[in-house]
């Protein structure tokens, strides 16, 4: 039995919630216990309906007619000889391509996934936004990145970072559905506390996420200590004042009790001076937060250069002197 041509006309079955899947099984005229059997396959990484051998053949055919199961196909991968990090280029059902990354740590494996094909945010130092946004990813396409990498690597994923291509909060509904399914005990069951969502700062969506009852870690991309520099680097800063973003961050902490992460990409001569470090310290002081310093990745379409090691460590030392929690992200 063939799954059929990869086409967006069919819904990704992993976009259905657990309750939604149970209801569909009943509506298909199957006994209720079939839902439990199907759940075990769907939310634990099955790549084909043919694998589901404890389901009747006619039911598997019905599933293949109505749904897509395997939505992520590996096109290529790059592996770091330094630390074993693997970057996957993944093709979706309509030919769009996104990146996902497997990072190995002593405490477990982390997968970084994409939420959109392309991005419309226009951050000046980011390659993902050069072609603009093509479309949002469905929750099933986000989930399949996790499942595929787990299958391809043969290793369990314990943490998920939503920090790949796209702005997650610009695809809010599918993002929340993804988190709820990913953290459901019936599925892969990754705790919401082990999920990080990164955003360039959309205040109203940050507040909405705070009210969802999902204790995910929120990572806010600052990349500047003030509005003037941020507007040059991040077009969204022209729509949302930096203080609006910080106020929303404070609300998120109040509602969830989760420590905030602030991402800060260091760009030589732009935002990496001692004065910038002092200003950043004042901006985040009083918030239960952590600053993650990142060396900018030079890309051929942009003229930005990464800060040298001395500058990065001096910047870090100033933050620490001001009692700000800070780390330097490994490259």
N, C-alpha and C positions, 0 to 999 in steps of 0.2 A: 504494500500500500504506500502510495506517495503522499507526502504532505501537501503537494501542490506548489504552484509557482509562488515565489516570494512576492507578496503584494500587500499594499496598505489597505486594500478593500476589506481584509479580514482584521478583526480585533485581536490584539495580543491578549492571550488568556490570562497572563499574569497581571493585567491591569484590573482584573476583577478582584474585589475584596473577597475575603473568606466567605462572608455571608452571601455576597453576590454569586460566587461560584456554587454554593450550596443551592441557592434558589434556581440557578440555571439547570443544575442536574435534575432537580425535581420537575422543572418545566419541560425537560426533555423526556420525561416519562420513566426515569430511572429510579430505583429504590434509593432511599436516603443514604444507605451505607456506601453507595457508590461515590458520594461526595468526599467521604473520608479517604477512600482509595485514590481518587483523583487529586485531592489536596496533597497527599504524600508525594505524588509525582511532580505536580506543577510547582510547588514551592520548595522542592529540594533538588532542582536543577536538571530535570529530564530534558533531553535535547530533541526527542521525537515522540510522537503519540504511539508509534509502533513499539516503543519500549514498555508501554503500559500493559504488560501481558496479563494482568489480573482483571483487565476490563474487557468486556465482550467486543468482538471485532466490529459489529455494527455500530457500537457506541464510539469506538475509536474513529471510525469513518465519519461519524457525525461531528466529532470534535475537530477533525482535520478539515471538514467542509466549512466550519464556522470560525475557527480560530487559528492563529499563528502561535506556535510555541517557541521555536528557535528564531529569534530576531537579530542576534548579533553574530556576525561571521568575522573571524580574524582574517585580516588582510596581510598584516605584517607586524613584527615586533622588534623592539630594540632593547637590549639588556645591558645594564651597566656592569662592567667587570669589577667596579669598585665596591658595590654593596648589594648587587643582585636585584636592584630595582628594574622592573620591566615595563616598558611603555607599549601598549597595544593600539594598533590602528584597526578600528572595527567598522564594518559596513553594515548598515541597516537595510531593511526590506526594500526601500525605495532607492537604494544606491547612495544615500547620504552617508558620510563617514564622520566618526567622532573618535576621540582618544580616551583611553582608560589606562590607569597605571596601577601596577601591583608593587607595593612597598613592603619590604620585609623588615621587621623589627624584633627585638628580643621578646617583647610582650605579645607578639602576634602579627598577623598579616593585615595590612590596610589596603583597600582598593579605593582609588580616586576615580569617580565617574563623571560623565557629562550629562547635562540636562537639556541641551539644545544643540542643533546642528548649526554651527556658527553663533555669532553673538552680535547684538545691536548696541552694546554699551559704549563701544568706541574708545576704551582705555588706550592711551597713547603708547604704552609699552607692551601691549598684548597682541600676539599674532592671531589669536582666535577670532578677533573682531574685524580683521582686515576685509573679509568678504561679506560682512554683515550677517544677520540671522537668516537662515533658510527656513527653519521650522522648529517648533517645540518637540521634545521627545515625550512619548507616552510613558506612563509609569512602568509598563511592561518592558519597554526598551531600556529604561534605567536599571530595572531589576536584572535584565538579561546580561548586562555588562558584568554584574557581580557574579551571576551563575556561570557565565562563560569563562571568566578568569579563574574561578574556582575549579572548573572542569579542566581547563587547559593546563593549569599549574599542578593540579592534584593536591592542592593545599587548602585548608580551611581559612576562610576570611573571618576575622573577628571585629574589624572596624571598617567603616565606610566614610569617606570624605566626599562631599558633593562640591567639587572644586575644579572640575574639568571644563570643557567647552560650554559656554553659555552662562547666563545669570539665573541661578535657581529660582529666585523669588519672582522673576519675570515669567516663570512657568509654574505658578504657585499651586494650582489645583492638582496637577500631576505630581508635583514634588511631595505634597502632603500625602497623597495616595500611596506613593512609593514608600515613604517612611513608615506608614501604618502597616503596609504589607510586609516590608522587610523586617519589622520588629514583631510581627505576629508570632505567637508561640507555635502555631501550626506550620510555620514555614521555616525559613533559615534562622529566624529568631535571633537576630542581632539586636541587642538592646538599644533603645533610642539614645541612651547615654553614651553609646559607642558610635554614634553617627554625628558628623560635623557638617553643617551647612554653611557655605561661604557666600557672602553677598557683597556687592559694591556699595550697598547702602540705600535701601528703599524703605523709608521710615514707616509708612502705613503697613507694608507687608511684614516688616519686622514685628510690629505690634500684633498683627493678625497671627503670626507664628507663635508669639508668646502666649496667645490665648487658646492655642490648639490642645494644650495639655500634653505636649510631646517634649520631653526633657532633652532635646538634642543640644549639642554645643553650637553656639552661633559664632562664626568667624566673620568679622567685618573688615573689608579691604579699605584701609585708610590711605596709605601711600603718601600722605602729606600731613603736616601738622597744622595747616591753616587753609582757609577757603581759596586764597589766591593761587597757591601752588596746586591745590587739588583740582581747581577748574582747568588748569593747563594740562593735567594728566588724565582727568576723568570727567567726561562731559556730563555725567549724571550730577556732578556737583553744581552745575548751573541751574539744575531744577530743585535740588535739595541742599539747603544750607548744612554745613558740617555740624552745627549745633543741633539741628533737627535729627541728624543721624545719631549723635551721641545721646540725645534725650531718649530716642527709641531704644538704644542699647541699654540705657539705664532701666527702662520699662521692662525690657526682656529679662534682665537679671532679677528685678523685683518679682516678676510673675513666675519665673522658673527656678530661681536660686542657682542657676548654672553660670559658672565663671565664663566671662567673655574672652574671646581671642581677637586681637587686632593685628591684621596683616599689614606689614610695612615693607614695601619693595624699595630697596636703596638704589638710587640712580646717581651716578657720579655728577657732582656739581649742581644737582637739581634739588635734592631733599636730604642730603646726607651730611650736612654741616653740624658743628657743635651747637649752634643756635637752634637748628631744627630739632635736635635731640632734647634740648631744654624745653622748647615749645611743645613738643609731643608729650613730654612728661607732665606738663601742666594740663594738657587736653584730657588725658586719661586718668589723672590723679583723682582718687575718690571712688572710682569704679572698680569693682572686683574683676579685674581684667589682666590679660597676659599679652605681651607684644611679641609677635613672631617676625623677626627680621629676615628678609629674603634678598638675595642678590638678583638683580634684574637679569633675565636671560636675553642677551643681545640677539636681535633678529635683523635680517638684511634690509627689511623694509623701513626700519627705524634707526635713528642715529644715537640712541641711548647707550651708555656704557655702564658696566657694573662698577660699583665702588671697590677700591682696593681693600685688602685685608686690614690694614692699619685703621682706615676710616671706619670700617664696620665695627671693629672691636672698640674703638674710641666712642662711637655712637652707643654701643651696648653698655660701656662703662658709665657713661653719663646717665643713662636710664637707671642703671642699678644704683648709682649714687643717689638718685632721687626716689629710691625705694619702689621702682617699677619692676615687676616680674617680666623677664625678657629671655628669649632664646634666639639663636641663629639657626634657621632651617638649613638642613644639609642640602647640598646642591644635587 
